[in-house]
């Protein structure tokens, strides 16, 4: 399989970053960093902002993303006439929560116990919402990119997906249910998974195209 430079950087960069972040979290070297960032983010407290953060945290939930995959599936299948790409989309979106669950069980990091604006249980590292958001919006942007005819349209796809990923991640810190390092860890973990899936997808497509070129 041909591994292009961008995927190589994304995969190994995310892998290296996640390993480093995991070590720092377990060694408790990020306590000050997490507390300072949380204080800054939660210091923006405002009624309207809190409502917005609750909205973003809801649309980053697994329940909402599962519902959202239905119209996306129909769009990819009936409008863009994609078949193999749908399997790529579903494998990224639905396997990411399983990976998150396994990682949380391994690291056993407790959630923040101060300034929580919503009640939630479970472990903290890496953030499930961060993994869900990154997996969903990054793979969707990848699949839509080649079907957007204009440069401005492609830029809009990238900016919108980036905004949603960051907003959902920030909402978890603002609401006090995750440390910033949980969010970064979630993004990096999903980066590994998304890059790996895209690599296999592109490699498989190249194999399918070889017989066509031969004719």
MIDOSE-1310 file (N, C-alpha, C; in nm, 2 decimals, decimal comma, always signed):
residues 215
xxxx	+0,08/-0,12/+0,00/+0,00/+0,00/+0,00/+0,09/+0,13/+0,00; +0,05/+0,22/-0,08/+0,12/+0,34/-0,09/+0,08/+0,44/+0,03; +0,17/+0,48/+0,11/+0,15/+0,57/+0,22/+0,20/+0,70/+0,19; +0,11/+0,80/+0,15/+0,16/+0,93/+0,11/+0,21/+1,01/+0,23
xxxx	+0,28/+1,11/+0,21/+0,35/+1,19/+0,31/+0,26/+1,24/+0,41; +0,14/+1,30/+0,37/+0,05/+1,36/+0,46/-0,01/+1,26/+0,56; -0,04/+1,14/+0,51/-0,09/+1,03/+0,60/+0,02/+0,98/+0,69; +0,14/+0,97/+0,64/+0,25/+0,93/+0,72/+0,27/+1,03/+0,84
xxxx	+0,27/+1,16/+0,81/+0,28/+1,26/+0,92/+0,17/+1,25/+1,02; +0,04/+1,24/+0,96/-0,08/+1,24/+1,05/-0,08/+1,12/+1,14; -0,04/+1,00/+1,09/-0,05/+0,88/+1,16/+0,06/+0,87/+1,27; +0,19/+0,89/+1,23/+0,29/+0,88/+1,33/+0,30/+1,00/+1,42
xxxx	+0,26/+1,12/+1,37/+0,25/+1,24/+1,45/+0,15/+1,22/+1,56; +0,03/+1,17/+1,53/-0,07/+1,14/+1,63/-0,03/+1,03/+1,72; +0,03/+0,93/+1,67/+0,07/+0,82/+1,76/+0,18/+0,87/+1,86; +0,28/+0,94/+1,81/+0,38/+0,99/+1,90/+0,32/+1,09/+2,00
xxxx	+0,23/+1,18/+1,96/+0,17/+1,27/+2,05/+0,08/+1,20/+2,15; +0,01/+1,10/+2,11/-0,07/+1,03/+2,21/+0,01/+0,95/+2,31; +0,12/+0,89/+2,27/+0,21/+0,83/+2,36/+0,27/+0,93/+2,47; +0,31/+1,04/+2,42/+0,37/+1,14/+2,51/+0,26/+1,19/+2,60
xxxx	+0,14/+1,22/+2,55/+0,03/+1,27/+2,63/-0,01/+1,17/+2,74; -0,01/+1,05/+2,70/-0,05/+0,94/+2,79/+0,05/+0,93/+2,91; +0,18/+0,94/+2,87/+0,29/+0,94/+2,98/+0,27/+1,06/+3,07; +0,25/+1,18/+3,01/+0,24/+1,30/+3,10/+0,12/+1,29/+3,19
xxxx	+0,01/+1,24/+3,14/-0,11/+1,23/+3,22/-0,09/+1,13/+3,33; -0,03/+1,01/+3,30/-0,01/+0,91/+3,41/+0,09/+0,95/+3,51; +0,19/+1,03/+3,46/+0,30/+1,08/+3,55/+0,25/+1,20/+3,63; +0,13/+1,25/+3,60/+0,08/+1,37/+3,66/+0,16/+1,50/+3,64
xxxx	+0,22/+1,51/+3,52/+0,30/+1,62/+3,49/+0,22/+1,74/+3,43; +0,09/+1,71/+3,41/+0,00/+1,81/+3,34/-0,10/+1,87/+3,44; -0,08/+1,85/+3,57/-0,18/+1,90/+3,66/-0,19/+2,05/+3,66; -0,08/+2,12/+3,65/-0,08/+2,27/+3,65/-0,13/+2,32/+3,52
xxxx	-0,09/+2,26/+3,41/-0,14/+2,29/+3,27/-0,29/+2,28/+3,27; -0,34/+2,17/+3,31/-0,49/+2,14/+3,31/-0,56/+2,24/+3,39; -0,51/+2,27/+3,51/-0,58/+2,36/+3,60/-0,58/+2,51/+3,54; -0,47/+2,55/+3,49/-0,46/+2,69/+3,44/-0,56/+2,70/+3,32
xxxx	-0,56/+2,61/+3,23/-0,64/+2,62/+3,11/-0,79/+2,61/+3,15; -0,82/+2,52/+3,24/-0,96/+2,51/+3,28/-1,01/+2,64/+3,35; -0,92/+2,70/+3,43/-0,96/+2,82/+3,50/-0,98/+2,93/+3,39; -0,90/+2,94/+3,29/-0,92/+3,04/+3,18/-1,05/+3,02/+3,11
xxxx	-1,07/+2,89/+3,07/-1,19/+2,86/+2,99/-1,32/+2,88/+3,07; -1,32/+2,83/+3,19/-1,44/+2,85/+3,28/-1,45/+2,99/+3,33; -1,35/+3,07/+3,32/-1,36/+3,21/+3,36/-1,44/+3,29/+3,26; -1,47/+3,23/+3,15/-1,55/+3,30/+3,05/-1,70/+3,28/+3,08
xxxx	-1,73/+3,23/+3,19/-1,87/+3,19/+3,23/-1,97/+3,30/+3,20; -2,07/+3,26/+3,12/-2,18/+3,35/+3,09/-2,30/+3,27/+3,06; -2,42/+3,32/+3,08/-2,54/+3,24/+3,07/-2,56/+3,19/+2,92; -2,54/+3,28/+2,83/-2,55/+3,25/+2,69/-2,45/+3,15/+2,64
xxxx	-2,32/+3,17/+2,69/-2,21/+3,08/+2,65/-2,24/+2,94/+2,71; -2,29/+2,93/+2,83/-2,31/+2,80/+2,89/-2,42/+2,72/+2,81; -2,52/+2,79/+2,77/-2,62/+2,73/+2,68/-2,56/+2,68/+2,55; -2,47/+2,76/+2,49/-2,40/+2,72/+2,37/-2,31/+2,60/+2,39
xxxx	-2,24/+2,60/+2,50/-2,15/+2,49/+2,53/-2,23/+2,36/+2,56; -2,34/+2,37/+2,62/-2,43/+2,25/+2,64/-2,48/+2,20/+2,51; -2,51/+2,29/+2,42/-2,55/+2,25/+2,28/-2,44/+2,17/+2,21; -2,32/+2,23/+2,22/-2,21/+2,16/+2,15/-2,18/+2,03/+2,21
xxxx	-2,19/+2,02/+2,34/-2,16/+1,89/+2,41/-2,26/+1,79/+2,37; -2,39/+1,83/+2,35/-2,49/+1,74/+2,31/-2,47/+1,69/+2,17; -2,43/+1,78/+2,07/-2,41/+1,73/+1,94/-2,28/+1,65/+1,92; -2,20/+1,65/+2,02/-2,08/+1,57/+2,02/-2,10/+1,44/+2,09
xxxx	-2,22/+1,41/+2,14/-2,25/+1,29/+2,21/-2,26/+1,17/+2,11; -2,24/+1,05/+2,16/-2,25/+0,94/+2,07/-2,39/+0,92/+2,03; -2,49/+0,95/+2,11/-2,63/+0,93/+2,07/-2,67/+1,02/+1,96; -2,62/+1,15/+1,96/-2,65/+1,24/+1,85/-2,58/+1,20/+1,72
xxxx	-2,46/+1,16/+1,74/-2,38/+1,13/+1,62/-2,43/+1,00/+1,55; -2,48/+0,91/+1,63/-2,54/+0,79/+1,57/-2,67/+0,83/+1,49; -2,75/+0,92/+1,54/-2,86/+0,97/+1,47/-2,82/+1,04/+1,34; -2,72/+1,12/+1,35/-2,67/+1,21/+1,24/-2,61/+1,12/+1,13
xxxx	-2,57/+1,00/+1,16/-2,51/+0,92/+1,06/-2,62/+0,87/+0,96; -2,74/+0,87/+1,00/-2,85/+0,82/+0,91/-2,87/+0,91/+0,79; -2,89/+1,04/+0,80/-2,90/+1,13/+0,68/-2,77/+1,14/+0,61; -2,65/+1,13/+0,68/-2,53/+1,13/+0,61/-2,51/+1,01/+0,52
xxxx	-2,55/+0,89/+0,58/-2,55/+0,77/+0,50/-2,63/+0,78/+0,37; -2,75/+0,83/+0,39/-2,84/+0,84/+0,27/-2,79/+0,94/+0,17; -2,72/+1,05/+0,22/-2,67/+1,14/+0,12/-2,55/+1,08/+0,05; -2,46/+1,01/+0,12/-2,35/+0,95/+0,05/-2,39/+0,84/-0,05
xxxx	-2,49/+0,77/-0,01/-2,54/+0,66/-0,09/-2,62/+0,70/-0,22; -2,72/+0,78/-0,19/-2,81/+0,82/-0,30/-2,77/+0,94/-0,38; -2,71/+1,04/-0,32/-2,67/+1,16/-0,39/-2,54/+1,15/-0,45; -2,44/+1,12/-0,37/-2,30/+1,11/-0,42/-2,27/+0,97/-0,48
xxxx	-2,36/+0,88/-0,47/-2,34/+0,74/-0,53/-2,22/+0,67/-0,48; -2,18/+0,69/-0,35/-2,07/+0,63/-0,30/-2,10/+0,49/-0,23; -2,01/+0,40/-0,24/-2,04/+0,27/-0,18/-1,93/+0,23/-0,08; -1,81/+0,22/-0,13/-1,70/+0,18/-0,05/-1,67/+0,29/+0,06
xxxx	-1,69/+0,42/+0,02/-1,67/+0,53/+0,11/-1,77/+0,52/+0,23; -1,88/+0,47/+0,21/-1,98/+0,45/+0,32/-1,92/+0,36/+0,43; -1,86/+0,25/+0,39/-1,80/+0,16/+0,48/-1,69/+0,23/+0,56; -1,61/+0,31/+0,49/-1,50/+0,39/+0,56/-1,56/+0,48/+0,66
xxxx	-1,67/+0,55/+0,62/-1,73/+0,65/+0,71/-1,79/+0,58/+0,84; -1,86/+0,47/+0,82/-1,92/+0,39/+0,93/-1,82/+0,33/+1,02; -1,71/+0,28/+0,96/-1,61/+0,21/+1,04/-1,54/+0,31/+1,13; -1,51/+0,43/+1,08/-1,44/+0,54/+1,16/-1,54/+0,58/+1,27
xxxx	-1,66/+0,61/+1,24/-1,75/+0,67/+1,33/-1,79/+0,57/+1,44; -1,82/+0,45/+1,41/-1,87/+0,35/+1,50/-1,76/+0,27/+1,58; -1,64/+0,26/+1,53/-1,54/+0,19/+1,60/-1,46/+0,29/+1,70; -1,46/+0,42/+1,67/-1,40/+0,51/+1,75/-1,45/+0,51/+1,90
xxxx	-1,58/+0,50/+1,92/-1,63/+0,49/+2,06/-1,59/+0,36/+2,13; -1,57/+0,25/+2,05/-1,52/+0,13/+2,11/-1,38/+0,14/+2,16; -1,30/+0,20/+2,07/-1,16/+0,23/+2,11/-1,15/+0,32/+2,23; -1,24/+0,42/+2,23/-1,24/+0,51/+2,35/-1,27/+0,44/+2,48
xxxx	-1,37/+0,35/+2,47/-1,40/+0,27/+2,59/-1,28/+0,19/+2,64; -1,21/+0,13/+2,55/-1,10/+0,04/+2,59/-0,99/+0,13/+2,65; -0,96/+0,25/+2,59/-0,86/+0,33/+2,64/-0,90/+0,39/+2,78; -1,02/+0,42/+2,80/-1,06/+0,47/+2,93/-1,05/+0,37/+3,04
xxxx	-1,08/+0,24/+3,00/-1,07/+0,13/+3,10/-0,92/+0,11/+3,13; -0,83/+0,13/+3,03/-0,69/+0,11/+3,06/-0,63/+0,22/+3,15; -0,66/+0,35/+3,12/-0,60/+0,46/+3,19/-0,67/+0,49/+3,32; -0,80/+0,46/+3,34/-0,87/+0,48/+3,46/-0,85/+0,62/+3,52
xxxx	-0,85/+0,72/+3,44/-0,83/+0,86/+3,50/-0,97/+0,91/+3,54; -0,97/+0,96/+3,67/-1,09/+1,02/+3,72/-1,12/+1,15/+3,66; -1,25/+1,19/+3,65/-1,29/+1,32/+3,60/-1,26/+1,43/+3,69; -1,25/+1,55/+3,65/-1,23/+1,67/+3,74/-1,34/+1,67/+3,85
xxxx	-1,31/+1,71/+3,97/-1,40/+1,71/+4,08/-1,43/+1,85/+4,13; -1,42/+1,94/+4,04/-1,45/+2,08/+4,08/-1,51/+2,16/+3,96; -1,60/+2,25/+3,99/-1,67/+2,33/+3,89/-1,74/+2,26/+3,78; -1,80/+2,14/+3,81/-1,87/+2,07/+3,70/-2,01/+2,13/+3,69
xxxx	-2,04/+2,17/+3,56/-2,17/+2,23/+3,54/-2,28/+2,13/+3,50; -2,24/+2,01/+3,47/-2,33/+1,90/+3,44/-2,28/+1,77/+3,51; -2,38/+1,68/+3,54/-2,34/+1,56/+3,60/-2,31/+1,45/+3,50; -2,20/+1,38/+3,52/-2,16/+1,27/+3,43/-2,07/+1,17/+3,50
xxxx	-2,08/+1,05/+3,47/-1,99/+0,95/+3,53/-1,89/+0,90/+3,43; -1,82/+0,79/+3,47/-1,72/+0,73/+3,38/-1,58/+0,79/+3,40; -1,49/+0,74/+3,32/-1,35/+0,79/+3,33/-1,33/+0,90/+3,23; -1,21/+0,97/+3,25/-1,19/+1,09/+3,18/-1,10/+1,09/+3,06
xxxx	-1,00/+1,01/+3,06/-0,89/+1,01/+2,95/-0,90/+0,89/+2,87; -0,90/+0,90/+2,73/-0,92/+1,03/+2,66/-1,07/+1,06/+2,65; -1,10/+1,19/+2,61/-1,24/+1,23/+2,60/-1,31/+1,16/+2,49; -1,43/+1,10/+2,52/-1,51/+1,03/+2,42/-1,57/+1,13/+2,33
xxxx	-1,61/+1,25/+2,38/-1,67/+1,35/+2,29/-1,56/+1,40/+2,19; -1,44/+1,42/+2,24/-1,33/+1,46/+2,15/-1,30/+1,36/+2,04; -1,30/+1,23/+2,08/-1,28/+1,13/+1,98/-1,40/+1,12/+1,88; -1,52/+1,13/+1,93/-1,64/+1,13/+1,85/-1,63/+1,24/+1,75
xxxx	-1,61/+1,36/+1,79/-1,61/+1,48/+1,71/-1,50/+1,47/+1,60; -1,38/+1,44/+1,65/-1,27/+1,44/+1,55/-1,29/+1,33/+1,45; -1,33/+1,21/+1,49/-1,36/+1,10/+1,39/-1,47/+1,14/+1,29; -1,58/+1,19/+1,35/-1,70/+1,21/+1,26/-1,67/+1,32/+1,16
xxxx	-1,62/+1,44/+1,21/-1,61/+1,55/+1,12/-1,48/+1,55/+1,03; -1,38/+1,48/+1,07/-1,26/+1,47/+0,99/-1,28/+1,37/+0,87; -1,35/+1,26/+0,90/-1,37/+1,16/+0,79/-1,48/+1,21/+0,70; -1,57/+1,29/+0,75/-1,68/+1,35/+0,67/-1,61/+1,45/+0,57
xxxx	-1,53/+1,53/+0,63/-1,46/+1,63/+0,55/-1,37/+1,57/+0,44; -1,31/+1,46/+0,47/-1,22/+1,38/+0,38/-1,31/+1,33/+0,26; -1,42/+1,27/+0,29/-1,51/+1,21/+0,19/-1,58/+1,32/+0,10; -1,61/+1,43/+0,16/-1,68/+1,54/+0,09/-1,58/+1,62/+0,00
xxxx	-1,46/+1,63/+0,05/-1,36/+1,72/-0,02/-1,36/+1,70/-0,17; -1,34/+1,58/-0,21/-1,32/+1,56/-0,36/-1,45/+1,58/-0,44; -1,56/+1,59/-0,37/-1,69/+1,61/-0,44/-1,74/+1,76/-0,44; -1,66/+1,84/-0,37/-1,69/+1,99/-0,37/-1,62/+2,05/-0,49
xxxx	-1,69/+2,11/-0,58/-1,63/+2,16/-0,71/-1,54/+2,28/-0,70; -1,57/+2,37/-0,60/-1,49/+2,49/-0,59/-1,39/+2,50/-0,47; -1,29/+2,58/-0,49/-1,19/+2,59/-0,39/-1,24/+2,65/-0,26; -1,33/+2,75/-0,28/-1,40/+2,81/-0,16/-1,48/+2,71/-0,09
xxxx	-1,55/+2,63/-0,16/-1,63/+2,52/-0,10/-1,55/+2,43/-0,02; -1,43/+2,39/-0,07/-1,35/+2,30/+0,00/-1,30/+2,36/+0,13; -1,26/+2,49/+0,12/-1,21/+2,56/+0,24/-1,32/+2,57/+0,34; -1,45/+2,59/+0,30/-1,56/+2,60/+0,39/-1,58/+2,47/+0,46
xxxx	-1,56/+2,35/+0,39/-1,58/+2,22/+0,45/-1,47/+2,20/+0,56; -1,35/+2,24/+0,53/-1,24/+2,22/+0,63/-1,26/+2,31/+0,75; -1,30/+2,44/+0,73/-1,32/+2,53/+0,84/-1,44/+2,49/+0,92; -1,55/+2,45/+0,86/-1,67/+2,40/+0,94/-1,63/+2,28/+1,02
xxxx	-1,57/+2,18/+0,97/-1,53/+2,06/+1,04/-1,44/+2,09/+1,15; -1,34/+2,18/+1,13/-1,24/+2,22/+1,23/-1,31/+2,30/+1,34; -1,41/+2,39/+1,31/-1,48/+2,46/+1,41/-1,56/+2,36/+1,50; -1,63/+2,27/+1,44/-1,71/+2,18/+1,52/-1,63/+2,09/+1,61
xxxx	-1,51/+2,04/+1,56/-1,42/+1,96/+1,65/-1,37/+2,04/+1,77; -1,33/+2,17/+1,74/-1,28/+2,25/+1,85/-1,39/+2,29/+1,95; -1,50/+2,33/+1,89/-1,61/+2,37/+1,98/-1,66/+2,26/+2,07; -1,67/+2,14/+2,02/-1,71/+2,03/+2,10/-1,61/+2,00/+2,21
xxxx	-1,48/+2,00/+2,17/-1,38/+1,98/+2,27/-1,38/+2,08/+2,38; -1,39/+2,21/+2,34/-1,39/+2,32/+2,44/-1,51/+2,31/+2,53; -1,62/+2,26/+2,48/-1,74/+2,26/+2,56/-1,73/+2,16/+2,68; -1,65/+2,06/+2,66/-1,62/+1,96/+2,77/-1,54/+2,02/+2,88
xxxx	-1,44/+2,11/+2,84/-1,36/+2,17/+2,94/-1,44/+2,28/+3,01; -1,52/+2,36/+2,93/-1,60/+2,47/+2,99/-1,70/+2,41/+3,09; -1,76/+2,30/+3,06/-1,86/+2,24/+3,15/-1,79/+2,16/+3,27; -1,66/+2,15/+3,27/-1,59/+2,10/+3,38/-1,59/+1,95/+3,39
xxxx	-1,62/+1,88/+3,28/-1,63/+1,73/+3,28/-1,50/+1,66/+3,22; -1,41/+1,75/+3,17/-1,28/+1,69/+3,12/-1,17/+1,79/+3,14; -1,05/+1,74/+3,16/-0,93/+1,82/+3,16/-0,89/+1,85/+3,01; -0,82/+1,96/+2,99/-0,78/+1,99/+2,85/-0,69/+1,87/+2,80
xxxx	-0,61/+1,81/+2,88/-0,53/+1,70/+2,83/-0,62/+1,58/+2,78; -0,74/+1,56/+2,84/-0,83/+1,46/+2,79/-0,87/+1,49/+2,65; -0,90/+1,62/+2,62/-0,94/+1,66/+2,49/-0,83/+1,64/+2,39; -0,71/+1,68/+2,42/-0,60/+1,67/+2,33/-0,57/+1,52/+2,31
xxxx	-0,58/+1,44/+2,41/-0,56/+1,30/+2,40/-0,66/+1,23/+2,31; -0,79/+1,28/+2,32/-0,90/+1,23/+2,24/-0,87/+1,26/+2,09; -0,83/+1,38/+2,06/-0,80/+1,42/+1,92/-0,69/+1,34/+1,87; -0,58/+1,32/+1,94/-0,47/+1,24/+1,90/-0,51/+1,09/+1,87
xxxx	-0,58/+1,04/+1,97/-0,63/+0,90/+1,95/-0,71/+0,88/+1,82; -0,80/+0,97/+1,80/-0,88/+0,96/+1,68/-0,80/+0,99/+1,55; -0,70/+1,07/+1,57/-0,61/+1,10/+1,45/-0,54/+0,97/+1,41; -0,50/+0,89/+1,50/-0,43/+0,76/+1,47/-0,53/+0,68/+1,39
xxxx	-0,65/+0,66/+1,44/-0,75/+0,58/+1,38/-0,80/+0,62/+1,24; -0,82/+0,75/+1,23/-0,87/+0,81/+1,10/-0,76/+0,79/+1,00; -0,64/+0,83/+1,03/-0,53/+0,81/+0,94/-0,51/+0,67/+0,89; -0,52/+0,57/+0,98/-0,50/+0,43/+0,95/-0,61/+0,39/+0,86
xxxx	-0,74/+0,43/+0,88/-0,85/+0,38/+0,80/-0,84/+0,44/+0,66; -0,80/+0,57/+0,65/-0,78/+0,64/+0,52/-0,67/+0,57/+0,44; -0,56/+0,53/+0,51/-0,45/+0,46/+0,45/-0,50/+0,33/+0,38; -0,57/+0,25/+0,46/-0,62/+0,12/+0,41/-0,72/+0,14/+0,29
xxxx	-0,80/+0,25/+0,31/-0,90/+0,28/+0,20/-0,83/+0,32/+0,07; -0,73/+0,40/+0,08/-0,66/+0,45/-0,04/-0,58/+0,33/-0,10; -0,52/+0,25/-0,02/-0,45/+0,14/-0,07/-0,54/+0,04/-0,14; -0,65/+0,01/-0,08/-0,75/-0,08/-0,15/-0,80/-0,02/-0,28
xxxx	-0,82/+0,11/-0,29/-0,87/+0,17/-0,41/-0,76/+0,16/-0,52; -0,64/+0,18/-0,48/-0,53/+0,16/-0,58/-0,52/+0,02/-0,63; -0,55/-0,08/-0,55/-0,55/-0,22/-0,60/-0,66/-0,24/-0,70; -0,77/-0,18/-0,67/-0,89/-0,19/-0,76/-0,86/-0,12/-0,90
xxxx	-0,78/-0,02/-0,89/-0,76/+0,06/-1,02/-0,65/+0,00/-1,10; -0,56/-0,08/-1,05/-0,45/-0,14/-1,12/-0,50/-0,23/-1,24; -0,60/-0,32/-1,22/-0,65/-0,39/-1,34/-0,71/-0,30/-1,45; -0,78/-0,19/-1,41/-0,84/-0,10/-1,50/-0,73/-0,03/-1,59
xxx	-0,62/+0,00/-1,52/-0,51/+0,07/-1,59/-0,44/-0,03/-1,69; -0,44/-0,16/-1,65/-0,38/-0,26/-1,74/-0,46/-0,28/-1,87; -0,59/-0,25/-1,86/-0,67/-0,26/-1,99/-0,66/-0,13/-2,06
